[in-house]
Amino acid sequence: MSIFIYLGFLILSPLSIYLANKLLYSGKLRNYSVALISALLVYIFIIVSVAYINNKLDNQLAAFDLNGDGIFSGIEITPDQEKAMQEVIADTGRTFAPITGAIFCSIYFLVLWLVLTVFPQVVKLFSQKIT
């Protein structure tokens, strides 16, 4: 997955929830709820992305298991198999994704909540100074 997909999701999820709140719910959801729902969606997106990558790497590695016994031996061990094995076992980021995802989403929630709370007040303040 591309970095642009992740960045797009980070931007579009709160925007779509905010617009849905304004259009469908007449603004009944508080900024806190909009930020919380967005953070939860981003967390789910992170976990699903990690599961997708794990599945993809496992399938690439399983392609080298010719006899299907789950153990690599003999002619199954090739430089390409070793490279695929290294990609599966060497990434601790996927292992710790639920923890780092929770930390990231907590920070994301706080920043988003502050933006949703402070931005309208700043706009209101500047509009009063202009008039």
ABEGO torsion letter per residue (X at the ends): XBAAAAAAAAAAAAAAAAAAAAAAAGGABBAAAAAAAAAAAAAAAAAAAAAAAAAAAAAAAAAABAAGAGBBBEAABBAAAAAAAAAAAABAAAAAAAAAAAAAAAAAAAAAAAAAAAAAAAAAAAAAAAX
